[in-house]
Each structure stands twice: as C-alpha cells, then as structure tokens.
Amino acid sequence: MQRILVVDDTEVNRELLHGMLKDDYIVELAEDGEQAVQKLQQYQGESMALLLDLQLPKLDGFGVLEEMRENGWLGKIPVLVISGEQAAEVENRCFELGVSDFIRKPFEVSIVKNRVKKTLELFTCKNQLEAKVERQTERLRRQHRLIQLQAEKLKETRPFNELMMQYRSAIMEVEAKLRILNDEFSLEYNRNPFESIKSRLKSPESIYEKLTRKGVPVTVNNIRENLADVAGVRVICSFPDDIYRLAELFIRQDDIILLKRKDYIKIPKNNGYRRLHIIIEVPIYLSSEKIYRKVEVQIRTIAMDFWASLEYKLKYKKDVENAEEIVKRLKTCADSIELLDYQMQEIRNEIDRTRP
C-alpha cells in the first residue's frame, strides 16, 4: 500500500482524514512542519503523497515546501494542500512551488479520496514517463559514445582517409566547373548566375551513424556504394531561373554523370522548403587513374537559403517552445519567399528589357 502523510495542527482534521484514507493507504500523521520534514526524511524513496496544511506551528506549510524543494523531494512526492484559504495569490504561490492540487475544508469524503487517488495516479504516470525518457536518453548517449569511438577508429585507417581525399577532390572539381560557368556567364550576360558556393564533407561520425541506421556494415566500399551525400556542394542563386539555367549548363557537360534529380522548387517539401537537388558523379584524376565520385549538389535562392538556416536551427535545437506554431509560420514564410523570388525575377527581367 502507498503511504500518505497528513500534516495538520488540528487533531480533528488529522483524525478525519485518517478515517477517510486508512482503508486504501498507510496513513502517517504529523501535527507541525518539523514533524512533517522528519517523516519525509524517514520515508524518502517510498511511494507516498503529502496532505499539507499551510498554517502550522514551528514550520509552516510554505517552509515545508521549501525544505522539500531544497532536498529534491518535490519532484518525487505529490503535495495536496489542505486549506480553507480561498485567496488566488495563495493558490498561485502554492502551484509555483510545485503543489499538485488542493483539498478544501470542510472535507467531503468522495472528493478527498478521488483527489488523492487521481494525484497519485498522475504522479506515478509522470514518474514512469520520466524514467522511460531517462533510460532512452542514456541509451542514446551510449550509442553516441559508441559511434564516436568507432568513428575515431575509422579516421585512423588509410583506406578511409584515401576515400575522403577523393571526395574532397570531387568537391574541388565541382566548384571549379561551377566557377568557370559563372565567369563565362558573367562575360556573356554581364551578371553572375550564382552568388556563392558552400561545400562540406560529411564527418566520420555522421557517416558511421547513417550507415548504421541503414543497417549496412561500416566499410569503405559501403560508404562509396550506399551514401550519395558524403561530398556536398550548395550553390546560392539570386533568382529561380538562374537555378535551372546553371543546373542545365552544369549537368550537360560530357564528363558529368547525372544519377538523380529532384525538383523541390516545382514540388516543394511539406515544410515549404524549395531547392533543386541533384546527385552526380564527377571524375577526379589521380596519379595512376581517373575515378568517379558522387557529389550531392543543392541549388537554392538567397531567400530560401536564409529560410533553410532558420529551419535547421529549429530542427536540431531541443526544447523549443511553440515548435508546432513556428513550423506553421515557417511554412507561411516559405510560400511568401516563393512569391517574392518570382516577383524579383520579373522586376529583373523588366530592367533587362529596357537596357539598350
């Protein structure tokens, strides 16, 4: 049976509550705040609830709550205040201190029993959920530590480092091709098709984690065969039509092999994200051979790049308040960005048409 500690300086109240609860719980009694703290110390670790009067000798109810807070008991023991006090500020202060519920004087048997029962049930459920989350968090910590250790071992192997060198070379090849196109386009049309290029090489930890998630053994060959985003290049354009023009000029080069193309501009993702996404193979020239390596290329507008950086923060930042509302607002912003991009493109076209 669960234990209930009733703390009230009036003997009649203590006996009334004892009589109401004794059939369902082990009922302990205390007549002042100091006795209450002593009994809480004695029975800490057990499943119990506290029925606490606020007006107590030696140490009042608020003092008991403060002792519980300092000892870390408030998160483990539900507190129901037994009081005739009706003032809203008193209730607010109690709830701010961590009180679960109130039982009003004079006592009604059914209300006392139901409130104690429901409070214990809710608190037990809360503790079980917290324990489950803690177990899952610890399991994730162990998995992350394991991934880090395995990634460190991976970084020490020569075949892995050779493969990463090849992916870095592939990134340089893609960047060089894009910059040449940019220079040529600038001479012919007096403007650049893109504003900037950003590149990244997937970390060993991310590689290990992704292959593990796919259920694929972590080997150099599996990295080559199963991952298309080890090497990534992001191109930022001013206008949507520049995205398509640049992509077309790039992928029609005779040494580029197009593996996959997804147009998230015409068919955006559910969250509103718009970009042109292509996976290619590009040749790199080593001392003894020419080999092809995959590169993921994403092309998006300046405005959408700004949007994506904010969405990324939301995705990977924990405990964000009103996350669902922010997701809706971001979707609205993404739709507005699409409209703005095409309006700016039309203005640019009008300016170009008026040039001599």
N, C-alpha and C positions, 0 to 999 in steps of 0.2 A: 504493500500500500504506500501511496505517496504521502509525504509529510506536509502538514500545514502548520505554520507558526502564526498564532493570533496574538497581536500586541495591542492592548488597550488598558488604560489605567482604571477603568471601571469594571469591577468584578462581575456585575450583572451582564455586561456586554460580552465579557470573556466566556461566561458560562452559556449564554445564549448561543454564541457562535460554535462553542464546543459541542453543544447538544445537536445543532443542525448538521455538523460535519463529521461527527465521530464514527458514523456507520460506514463512511466511504474513505476516510483518511485517518492517518495518525495525527492527532491534534496536539500541538505543544502550545503552552500559554506563557506570556510574559506581560508584566504589568508596567514596565518602563523601558525606555530606549536602551539603557545599558544592558538589561537582561536580554533584550532582543538581539543586540550585537553579539553577546556571549553565545546565545543559542545558534545564531547564524554561523559563528565560528565553529561551534561544536559539530554542526550537521553539514558543513560545506562539502560539496561533492555529491550530496544526495539530491534526488529529485524532490523538490519542495516548492511551496508558494508561501508568500508572506502577506497576511492581512494586517495592515498597519494604520493605527490611529495617528493623527497628526499632533494632537495635544497630549503630550506625555511628560512625566517628571524626569528629572536628571538629564535626559537627552530626548528632544522632541522628534517627531516623525521626519522632519527635514534633516535633522542631524543624523538619523539612522540611514536615510537615503544617501547622505554624503559619505558616511562610513562605508556603505555598500559600494558606492562608486569608486572610492579610493582602493578598496580591496578587490575590485573587479568582479563583484557578485551580481551587479545589476544586469549583466548580460546573461547570467545563468539562473537567476531566481526571479520569477514574475512577482510583481508587487501590486496588490489591490488596496487602495486607501479606503479605510472605513471612517466615514466622517459625516457630520451633519452640515458641514460648510458648503454653502452654495455659491460663493464668490467665484466669478470666472477667472480672476487673476490667480487664485489659489489652484484651481484646476490646471490652468496653463503652466504654472510653475511646476506642478507635480509631473505633468506629461513631459515637460522639458527635461526633468531629472530622470525620466525613464520609467515612470509608473505605467502599468498596463491597463488598469481600469479602476472604477470607483464602486463602492457598495455604500449606499446611503443608510443613515439611521432615521427612523427605526427600521429594524431588519425585517425583511419578508423572506420566509424560508425558501421558496422556489427561486427567487431572484438571487439569493446568496449562493445556493447550490449551482444554479446554471452559470452564473458569472465565474465562480471558481472553476467549474468543470471546463468551460469554454476557454478560459485564460490558460489553464494548464495544457489543454489540447493544442492551442495555437502556439504556445511557447515550446512544447515538445516538438511540434512540427517544424518550427523555426530552427530549433537547435539541430534537428536531424538534417535539415537542408543545409545549414551552415557547415555541419560536419562533412556532408557529402561534397560540398563545394571545396572544402579544405583538402579532402582526400584527392579530388580531381586536380586541384591546383598543385598539390605535392607530386602527383603522378606526372603532370605536365612539366614540373621543374626537373624531375628525374630524367624525363625524355629529352628535355632541352640540354641538360648536362651531358647526357649520352651523345646527343648529336654534336655538341661542341667537341667532345673528346674524339669522336670518330672523324669529325671534320679536320681536327688538328693532325690526326694520323694521315688523312688523305692529302693534306698540304705537304707532307714530308716525302711523298712518293714522286719519283721522277716522271712516270707516265702522266700523272695528273698535271704536274707543272708544265709539261710539254703541251698538253691539250689546252691549258689556259693561255699559254703563249700563242697558240694557233688562233684561239678565239679573240685575243687582243689584236692579232694581226688582221683578222677578218673585220673587226671594228674599224681599224685604220683604213682598210681598203674601201669600206662603205663610205666612211667620212670623206676620203679623197675623191671618190666618184661624185658624191653629192656636192662637194665644194667646186669641182670642175664645172658641173652643170650650173651651179649658182653663178660662177664667173661668166660663163658663156651667155646665160640668160640675161645677166646684167648688161653685157655689151649690146645684145640684140634689142632688148626691150627697155633698157635704161632703168631697170629696177630688179630687185632680187626676189626669187620665188620663196625663199625662206629667210627667217630672221636669225635662227640659231640652231645648233646641233648639240644634243647632250647624249652621252653614252655611258653605259655601265656594264660591268662584268659581274655575273652572279657570284655571290660569296660561296665558299665551300659549305658553310652551314646551310644556306638555302638550297644548294644542290643536293646535299645529303637528305634534308628534310623532305624535299619534293619527290625524290626517287623513293624514299621510304613510304611516303603517302601513296604513291602509285603501286606499292608492293613489288618494286623492282630492286634487285640487289645493286648495291652501290659499287659500280665498276667503271673504269674509263670508257669502255665500249658502250655501256648502258647510258652514260652521260651523253655520248655522241648520238646514240640511236633514239633515246627517249625524251630528250629535252631539246626544245627549239628556242628557248629564251635565255640560254647561258650568256650569250652576247646580245646586247640590246642597244639600239640607237633610236633616239627620239628627235624628230625634226619638227620645229615650230614655224608655222607659216602665218602670214598675215591674213590670207583670205582662203575660203574653201576651194575656189577654182585653182588656186596655186597648188593645193594638196594633190589634186588629180593630175594636173599638168606635170608636177615634179615626179609623182609616182610613175606615170606613164613613160616619161623620158628615162627614168632610172631602170625600171624592170625590163625595158625592151633592149637594153644593152646585151650583146650576144654572149657575154660570159656570166651573166646573172641567170640563175635558175629560180623561177618563182615556184614555191611549194604551196603557199596558201595565201589567200587574200580575203579579208573580211571588211566590209564597208559599214562601219558603225556610225557613219555620217548620215547615210540614207536610211539606215535601220538602226537607230540608237539603242544602247543598252537600256534596261528597265529604269536605271537610276538617272538616265538622261545623258550619260557620257557619250561623246561623239569623237571618233577618230577613224583614220584609215589604218588598218593593221595588216602588215604583210610579213610573211616568213620567206626568206630567200636563202639560197646557198651562193656564196661568193668564193672565188678562187684566191688562194694565198700561195705565194711562191717561196718555197723553202730551198735550201741549198741543193737538195737532191731530188725534189719532186714538186709538182703542183697538186695541191689538195683543195677540196671544197669544205667549207664550214658554214653552219647555219647561223643566221643573224635575224633577230626579230627587229623589225622597223615599224615604229609608230609615228604617224604624221597627224598633227592636230593644229588648230589655230591658237594664236596667242591667248585669246579669251578663254578657250577651253583648257589650255594648259594651266592657267590661273585657277580655274574651277577644279581641275583634277588634283592640284596640290592641296586644296582645301578638303576635298572629298577624301583624299588619302589620310589626312590627319584625323578625320572623323572615324575612318575605318579602323585605324590602328591605335587610337587613343582609347583607353578603358575608362569606364565610369563617366561617360559624357551625359550630362543631364539633358532631358528632352531630345534624345537621339532620334527618335522617330519623327518628331516635328522638324528637326534640322534636315533629315533626309528629304522630307517633302519640300522644304524650302530650297534645297539644292536642286531638286528636280525642276522646280519652277525657274530657278536661275539658269539651268542648262537650256531650257526651252527659250528663255529670253536671249541667251547668248547666241543660239542659232539664228534667231531673228536679227539680232544686231550684226552678226557676221555677214549675213547676206545683204543687209541694208548698207553696210560699209563697203561691201564689194560693188554694189550698184553705184554708189557715190564715186568710187574709184573709176568705174567704167565711164561714167559721165565726164569725169575730169579728163580721162584719156581721150575720149572722143572729141573734146574741144581743143586738143593740142594741135598746133599747125603741123 
